[in-house]
Amino acid sequence: MDAKPVPPLRIRAVNDREIRGDGDYVLYWMVAARRRLANFGLQRALEVARELGKPLLVLEALRSDYQWASDRLHAFVMQGMADNLVEFSEAGVRYYAYVEPSHGAGDGMFAALAAEACAVVTDDFPCFFLPRSEEHTSELQSR
């Protein structure tokens, strides 16, 4: 993956939690930049994983019920997930693709994965996914 460090301009903390050295992995929550290359969020997660000597776990999840959900969009995202599975497997990176089978079925999954992580890194992108994503990240702060 990319060797240059992520420019500081591309890094923003969304809570005041410390990076924990005792977690099992660094979790990269793939939300907007759903690709392995040219992805600052993934690159930053990999940097943190290397600094801590921990494995990287990439989570790419697709919720079933949100304002813009459609079969067409979900088919496109799932095709990308299949491609990502191959690419991450070939790169030796743990990748978990999750498609929510029904509304609410994935509730708690992100929090459970984050609880075992040294750090959580995600995309910072102004679109419809992220306000809810940042709410989840902020929820972790209270634990």
Backbone hydrogen bonds, N-H to C=O, Kabsch-Sander energy under -0.5 kcal/mol:
donor,donor_aa,acceptor,acceptor_aa,energy
10,R,7,P,-2.6
11,I,8,P,-1.9
20,R,118,C,-2.8
23,G,20,R,-0.6
24,D,116,E,-3.4
25,Y,116,E,-0.7
26,V,55,P,-2.5
27,L,25,Y,-0.5
27,L,119,A,-2.6
28,Y,26,V,-0.6
28,Y,57,L,-3.0
29,W,27,L,-0.6
29,W,121,V,-2.9
30,M,28,Y,-1.0
30,M,59,L,-2.7
31,V,29,W,-0.7
34,R,32,A,-1.6
35,R,33,A,-2.0
43,Q,39,N,-2.5
44,R,40,F,-2.6
45,A,41,G,-2.4
46,L,42,L,-2.4
47,E,43,Q,-2.0
48,V,44,R,-2.4
49,A,45,A,-2.5
50,R,46,L,-2.5
51,E,47,E,-2.6
52,L,48,V,-2.1
53,G,49,A,-1.1
54,K,49,A,-2.3
57,L,26,V,-2.9
58,V,94,R,-2.7
59,L,28,Y,-3.0
59,L,57,L,-0.6
60,E,58,V,-0.5
60,E,96,Y,-2.6
61,A,30,M,-0.5
61,A,59,L,-0.5
62,L,98,Y,-2.5
69,A,66,Y,-2.0
74,H,70,S,-2.7
75,A,71,D,-2.5
76,F,72,R,-2.0
77,V,73,L,-2.5
78,M,74,H,-2.7
79,Q,75,A,-2.0
80,G,76,F,-1.8
81,M,77,V,-2.2
82,A,78,M,-2.1
83,D,79,Q,-1.9
84,N,80,G,-2.9
85,L,81,M,-2.5
86,V,82,A,-1.6
87,E,83,D,-2.5
88,F,84,N,-3.3
89,S,85,L,-2.0
90,E,86,V,-2.5
91,A,87,E,-1.5
92,G,88,F,-0.5
92,G,89,S,-1.2
93,V,88,F,-2.7
94,R,56,L,-1.0
96,Y,58,V,-3.3
97,A,95,Y,-0.5
98,Y,60,E,-2.4
100,E,62,L,-2.8
100,E,98,Y,-0.6
105,A,102,S,-2.4
107,D,104,G,-1.6
109,M,106,G,-2.2
110,F,106,G,-0.5
112,A,108,G,-2.2
113,L,109,M,-2.4
114,A,110,F,-3.0
115,A,111,A,-2.0
116,E,112,A,-0.7
116,E,113,L,-0.8
117,A,114,A,-1.3
118,C,25,Y,-3.3
119,A,25,Y,-0.6
121,V,27,L,-2.8
123,D,29,W,-0.8
125,F,123,D,-0.7
127,C,125,F,-1.9
132,R,129,F,-0.5
133,S,129,F,-1.6
134,E,130,L,-3.2
135,E,131,P,-1.3
136,H,132,R,-1.8
137,T,133,S,-2.1
138,S,134,E,-2.5
139,E,135,E,-2.0
140,L,136,H,-1.3
141,Q,137,T,-0.6
141,Q,138,S,-0.8
142,S,138,S,-0.6
142,S,139,E,-1.1
143,R,140,L,-1.6
